[in-house]
């Protein structure tokens, strides 16, 4: 039975980026795992709960477990590296390697080189995953979640204060014009929306569309885009994705 692992920086990053693909993979009988490297304890809390970092970390990991349950995936144990500090944490490389070894995926998913909108934690995890895969003797196929050019520009502008000065990713480098793979997810759009809704603490007013500025979430409910890390894996990944898409009625 094929295995798929999504390595994400924080709880909720799976929901907007790869939730549809995970739902389709689960429907096809795959073993699906999601591991958040950070518990997201530095995030905002919009549901009225106390914003104590330890309590928020527990809450957000519980939300991740609910999101995964909706998708037919399992939330693996988080190493709980510091939210906002992945780039500076010397444990990141070992945490990533351990997560990959434990899940033993055929297909590995993570965010791309733009980190969706340039978030430093997203970029740090991307680099760590690439390094781990490149160093592995028998690595899984690796896909990066990708998004249409400019889609995340409003979120990028909103997050400018935490993106560095200057930001590591320029606005012109957000997104791609053409992905290597497109996965239609209309058949599981309701599950992706429910996965977003599971992250209640991060949703102003409880609205899944409010996780990002207006216009972004609707564009994420039609299809999911991916870039291939190693061109030599093209045929291998195409076969795996064909199996996933075959689960779509």
C-alpha positions in Angstrom: 0.0 0.0 0.0 1.6 3.3 -1.0 2.5 5.9 1.6 2.4 9.7 1.4 3.9 12.1 3.9 3.2 15.8 4.1 5.9 17.7 6.1 4.5 21.1 7.1 6.0 24.0 9.1 2.8 24.6 11.3 -0.6 23.1 11.8 -2.9 24.5 9.0 -0.2 24.5 6.3 -1.5 21.1 5.2 -5.1 22.4 4.8 -4.5 25.1 2.1 -1.6 23.4 0.3 -2.1 19.6 -0.1 -5.4 18.7 1.7 -7.1 17.7 -1.5 -4.3 15.5 -2.7 -4.2 13.8 0.8 -8.0 13.2 0.7 -7.7 11.6 -2.8 -4.8 9.5 -1.7 -6.7 8.3 1.3 -9.7 7.5 -0.9 -7.4 5.4 -3.0 -6.3 3.4 0.0 -2.9 5.1 0.6 -1.5 5.5 4.1 -1.4 9.3 4.6 0.6 11.0 7.3 1.0 14.7 8.1 3.7 16.0 10.5 4.0 19.6 11.7 7.5 20.5 12.6 6.4 23.3 14.8 3.2 23.3 16.9 2.4 26.9 15.9 2.5 28.3 19.4 3.4 31.8 18.2 0.3 32.1 16.1 -2.7 34.3 16.8 -5.8 32.8 18.5 -9.1 33.9 17.1 -11.5 31.6 19.0 -11.4 33.2 22.4 -9.1 30.6 24.0 -6.2 31.7 26.0 -3.1 32.6 23.9 -0.6 31.0 26.3 2.0 29.5 23.9 2.0 26.0 25.5 -1.8 25.9 25.5 -2.0 27.2 22.0 0.5 24.6 20.8 -1.7 21.8 22.2 -4.8 23.4 20.7 -3.3 23.7 17.3 -2.0 20.1 17.2 -5.5 19.0 18.2 -6.8 21.0 15.3 -4.3 19.3 13.0 -5.5 15.9 14.2 -9.1 16.9 13.4 -8.1 18.2 10.0 -6.3 14.9 9.3 -9.3 12.9 10.4 -11.4 14.7 7.8 -8.9 13.9 5.1 -8.4 10.3 6.1 -4.8 11.0 7.2 -3.0 10.6 10.5 -1.3 13.4 12.3 2.2 12.1 13.2 4.1 13.3 16.3 5.4 16.8 16.1 8.9 17.5 17.2 7.6 20.9 18.4 10.5 23.0 17.2 10.0 26.7 17.9 7.4 28.5 15.8 9.2 31.4 14.1 12.6 29.9 14.7 13.1 27.0 12.4 15.9 28.6 10.4 17.9 29.0 13.6 17.2 25.7 15.2 20.1 23.2 14.9 17.6 20.3 15.5 15.7 20.9 12.3 17.8 18.7 10.0 17.5 15.7 12.4 13.8 16.3 13.0 13.1 16.2 9.2 15.3 13.1 8.6 13.6 11.3 11.5 10.1 12.1 10.2 10.9 10.9 6.8 12.5 7.7 8.1 9.5 7.0 10.4 6.9 7.5 7.7 8.9 5.8 4.9 6.8 7.5 2.2 6.7 6.7 -1.4 5.7 10.3 -2.0 6.8 13.3 0.1 5.0 16.6 0.0 6.2 20.0 1.4 6.0 23.7 0.5 8.0 25.0 -2.4 11.0 27.3 -2.6 8.8 30.4 -2.2 7.3 29.1 1.0 3.8 30.0 -0.5 4.3 33.6 0.7 7.9 33.8 1.9 7.4 32.8 5.5 10.9 32.2 7.1 9.7 28.9 8.7 8.3 27.7 5.4 11.6 28.5 3.6 13.7 26.8 6.3 11.6 23.6 6.2 11.8 23.6 2.4 15.6 23.7 2.5 15.8 21.1 5.2 13.5 18.7 3.3 15.5 19.1 0.1 18.8 18.5 2.0 17.4 15.3 3.6 16.1 13.9 0.4 19.3 14.7 -1.5 21.3 13.0 1.2 19.2 9.8 1.4 20.4 6.6 -0.2 16.9 5.7 -1.3 14.9 8.9 -1.2 11.1 9.2 -1.7 9.8 11.1 -4.7 9.5 14.7 -3.6 6.9 17.2 -4.7 6.6 20.9 -3.7 3.2 22.5 -3.3 3.0 25.3 -5.8 0.5 28.1 -6.5 -0.4 30.4 -9.4 1.8 33.4 -9.8 0.8 36.3 -7.5 -2.0 34.4 -5.8 -0.3 34.8 -2.4 0.9 38.4 -2.9 -1.8 39.8 -0.6 -0.7 37.4 2.2 2.9 38.3 1.5 2.2 42.0 2.0 0.2 41.2 5.1 3.2 39.3 6.6 5.9 41.8 5.5 6.9 42.5 9.1 8.1 38.9 9.7 9.5 38.2 6.3 12.9 39.9 6.9 14.5 43.0 5.6 14.8 42.5 2.7 12.5 39.5 2.4 14.2 36.3 1.3 11.6 35.9 -1.5 10.8 38.8 -3.9 7.2 39.5 -4.8 7.9 38.6 -8.4 9.1 35.1 -7.3 5.8 34.1 -5.6 4.1 31.2 -7.4 4.6 29.7 -10.8 3.1 30.1 -14.2 3.0 26.4 -15.0 3.3 23.5 -12.5 4.7 20.0 -13.3 1.6 18.4 -12.0 -2.0 19.5 -11.5 -4.4 17.5 -9.4 -8.1 18.3 -9.8 -9.7 18.2 -6.3 -13.3 19.4 -7.0 -14.5 15.9 -5.8 -12.9 16.5 -2.4 -13.2 20.3 -2.1 -15.7 19.8 0.7 -13.0 17.9 2.7 -10.4 20.5 2.0 -12.8 23.2 3.2 -13.5 21.1 6.3 -9.8 20.7 6.9 -9.4 24.4 6.8 -12.4 24.8 9.2 -10.7 22.4 11.6 -8.1 25.1 12.4 -10.7 27.2 14.2 -8.1 29.1 16.3 -6.6 30.6 13.2 -9.9 31.7 11.5 -11.3 35.1 12.3 -15.1 34.5 12.8 -14.6 30.8 12.2 -14.7 31.3 8.4 -12.3 29.0 6.5 -12.0 31.6 3.8 -10.7 34.1 6.4 -7.4 32.2 6.9 -6.0 34.4 4.0 -7.0 37.7 2.4 -10.1 37.6 0.1 -9.8 35.6 -3.1 -7.1 33.1 -2.1 -9.1 30.2 -0.7 -11.6 29.8 -3.5 -8.7 29.5 -5.9 -7.3 26.6 -3.8 -10.4 24.5 -3.9 -10.3 23.6 -7.6 -7.0 22.0 -8.1 -3.6 21.6 -6.4 -0.3 22.3 -8.2 3.0 20.7 -7.6 6.6 21.1 -8.8 8.9 18.0 -9.1 12.2 18.1 -7.2 14.1 15.6 -9.3 13.3 15.4 -13.1 14.4 11.7 -13.0 11.3 11.0 -10.8 8.8 12.2 -13.5 7.6 8.8 -14.6 7.5 7.4 -11.0 5.5 10.4 -9.7 3.1 10.3 -12.7 2.3 6.6 -11.9 1.7 7.4 -8.3 -0.5 10.4 -9.1 -2.5 8.4 -11.6 -3.4 6.0 -8.8 -4.5 8.9 -6.6 -6.6 10.6 -9.4 -8.2 7.3 -10.2 -10.0 7.5 -6.9 -11.8 10.6 -8.1 -15.3 9.5 -9.4 
